[in-house]
Amino acid sequence: MDIGQLQALAAAVDTGTFDAAARALHVTPSAISQRIRALENSVGGVLLTRGKPVTPTAAGTPLLRLARQIDALTTDARAEATGAETTPTIPLAINGDSLATWALPALASLAHDLVFDIHREDQDHSWDLLRDGTVMAALTTEARPVQGCTSTRLGVMRYRPMATPAFVERWFADGISARTLGVAPVVVFDRKDEIQDRFLRHFGDGLTPPRHYVPASTEFAAAVRLSMGWAMLPDQQSLEEEVRGELVELDARHEYVELYWQQWALHTRGLERVASAIADAARGLAQS
């Protein structure tokens, strides 16, 4: 693979247009076009969709990931060879609940030496960002590693149906049932969030209670504490409030989300430090 061609491919996707890619690489737009066309000829397929923005095709995705991996290795090798002080950027995909509870403190311990580009993504969907090379590592529920990556089990986050005593008194005075769950408001993170629906299915199909969408993990938990609705909360956001009597558990049916750390199967000092910090912080998660 020609490194210049791979750089042109990554620059086009990262900047969105051939013109912007040319400015980023200090070449002409025609040079970008020629390099990408040559790369497409060498692999025998179209690698980019020429839209606004430019996006990789299925054939272009593994080459885009390769381009970003080469860039990471090159940056690391240059720093080691020259002894220059560098601050590498580590793009990561982390779900909101982990970010708001245990993961961010782990990353904060490295913030003076590394720069983080964090993509807040649901753990069921972060696999795609890792596959196309957008991120170097991700928290995911998928045990099977993305091609070219390693997968390490971290532990389990337990989610329980929680609400305030006042909310329970208003909506569940007659107990938890399909009838009461069908009308009691529920707090949902976003349209990808299915954990509340998995709990609802224990009581029957087709339950459609009113939904408050609150797409920020801290504010999501706050909405439950403000009695806007009930929700499945991780222990990290509910145990202390439960002890103080501010939240109560609605039902003994729990959801368990198993987390894995997937990262590129290559060695850079920055990525290895992040993996170590995440593994240390994850020791507080349940291991069952």
N, C-alpha and C positions, 0 to 999 in steps of 0.2 A: 504494500500500500504506500502511495506517495503521501508524505506527511502534509505537504502544501495543499493537496487536494482535500484531505480530511479536515484541515484547518478551515478551508473555504466552506465545506459542508456545515461544520459546526457554527461558523460565524453567520452563515445565512439563516440558520434556524434560530440562533440566539438573538440576532438583531431583527429578524423578520423580513428583510428584503436584501436583494443583491447589492443595491446601492449602499445600504448601511453596513453590510459585510465588507464592502470594498473600503469604506472609510475606516472601519475597525482594523483592517489588515494593511492599510496604507498601499492599496493597489487600485487598479481601475475596475469598474463593474464588469467590463468585458473579460478581465482576467479571472474574476470570480466565476463567471459563466463558463469560461473555457475549462477551468479546473474541475468544476462539478460535472461538466459534460464528459470530460476525459475519465473521471471516476466512474460515471454511469456506464461508459463504453467498456471499461475494464471489468465491471461486474455483470454487465449485460442486463441492466434493468434501470428503471426510473427510481431515483432516490429521493427526490423532492417533489412536492406538489407546489407548483408555481402560483400560489395565491397570495393574499395579503391577510395574515402573514404567511411566509413560507413555512411549510410543515414537512416532516419526514414521512415517507411512505413506509410500508411494512419492510421493504427491502432496505430502506435507508436507516431504519432504527438501529440495527446492530452496528452499522458503520458510524453513526452518530455517537453511540456509546463508546466505541473504540477511539474516536477522535478525542473525546473528553478524558478517557483514561490515559491516552498518550500525553495529553496536556498536563494532567496531574503528575504523572511520572517524570516528565521533563522538568517541571517546576521543582519537584523534590530533588532530582539529581543535580540540577544546576545549583541549588542551595547547598547541597552537600559538597559538591566539587569546589565551589568558590568560597565556602564558609560565610556567605552573605546571610544577613538576618532577613528572613522573609516571613510574611504572615499569610500563609495559604488560606484560600477560601474552601470551606467544606460544605457543600450543599447536602441537606438532610431532609427526609420526610418523616414527620412525627405527628401522631394523632393528638388532638387537642387535649384530651384528658391526661395523657402522659406528660405533655408539655406543661400543663398547668399544675401538676403535682410533683412528680419525681424526676422527670428528665431534664428540665431546664436548670435546676441546681447543679446537675452533673456537668452540663455544658458550660455553665458559668465559671467553673473551676479552670477552664481552658481559654477563657475569653481574652486573656492578655496575649496569647500566642497564636490563636487561630481566629479566623473570621467565619461566622456561620451564616449560611443562606438557608433558612428553615422554611420548608413548605409544610404548612399545617394541612394534613390530609388524613382522612379516616383510615384506620389501620387496615380495613378491608380493600382499600383502593391504592395504597401507597406502592404496591407491587409494580404498577404501571410506570410510575416515575422512575423507579430503579431500573426497569427493563429498558426504557428508552434513553437512559444515561442522564436524565435531568438531575438526579441526585446520586451521590456516591454511596449512601447508606440509608436504610429506612427501618422504622418499626413497622412490622406487618404481622398479620395473622396467618400468613402463608408459610408453612414449614418448608415446602419444596423450594430450593433456591432458584432464583433467576439464573439463566445461563450466564456463566462468567462471574457468579457471585457465591459467597458462602452464607450459610444460615446457622444461627446459634439461638437456641431456645433461652429465653430470659425468665419467664415465669408467667403467672396468671393474674389478671385484674378481675376482681369480683364486683359485679354490679347488682344492686338490690333496688326494688321498687320503694321509693321513699317519698314522703310528703310531710307537711307540717301537721301538728295535732289539730289546728283550726281547719285545715283543708279536709282532713279525715272526718271531722265532725260534720262538716257541711255536705260532703259528697258520699261518704262511705259509712254513714251512721247505721245503715242496715247491713254492713259488711261488704266484702269484695265479691263481686259477681259479674257475669257478663252484662247484666242490666246496668249496674252502677258504673262499670268501666266504659260502657258505651256512651255515657253522657258526661263523665268527669273530665275536665280539661287535662291534657297531657303536654309536657314540655318536650320538644324534639330539637335536636341540634341543627340538622339540616335535612334536605331531601334524601341524602344518602344514609342517614341514620336509621337503622332498622331494629335497634335493640329493644325499643319500647314495643314495637309490633311483634317481636318474637315473644315477649312476655304476654301480650294480649292474646296471642294465639292459644295459650294454655286454656283460655276461657271460651274459645270459639272463633270461628272464622268471620271475617267481615265486620269487625268492630271498628267504628269510625268516630272516635271521640273528637271534640274540638282540639286543635293543635296550636300551640304557641311555638314558633320557630325562633330559637335563640342561638345563632351560630358562633358562639364564643364560650369556651369551656367554663371560665370563671363566672361569667354572667349567666350561663345555663344553670349552674348550681345555685346562684343567687336567686334566679327566678323561682326555683323550687322553694327556697327559704322564704320567699315573699308570698307564698301560697298561690302563685299563678297556676300551678298544676303539679301533678306528680311526675316522676321520671325515674329512670334507672340511673342511679349514681354509683360511681366507684367508691370503695371503702375509703380511699384517700380523701374524698370530699364529703363524707357523711358520718364517719364513726365519731368524731369529736362532737358534732352537732347532735348526734343521737344520744350520747352520754349526757349532754346538757339538756336534753328533752326538747330540743328545737326541731328535730326530725324524728319520725317514726317509720318503721318498716311496715309496708302494707301486706306483705305475703312472704312466705318462706321459699317461694320459687325464685332462684337466683340465676343470673347469666354469668358465665365464666368466659373471659376473652383471653386466649393464650397468645402471648406476644413472642415474636422472633426478631432478632437483629440480623438483617441481611445487608451485606456490603460487598463492594467490588473485591474480587479475589486477586488483589494486587497490594503491594506493601508500600505505603507512604507513611512517613512518620506521623503526619497529622491525623490520618484516618485511623491508624493504630491507637493513638492516644484517645481519640473519641470512643472507639470501641471499648477500650479498657475502662473509661469513665462511666459509660453506659452500663457495662456489665457490673461494675461495683455498685452503682445506684440501684440496679434491678434486683439486688439481693434482698431488698425489702419487700419484693412482690411475693405472693404465695407461690409455692413450688409444687403444689399438688396437681 
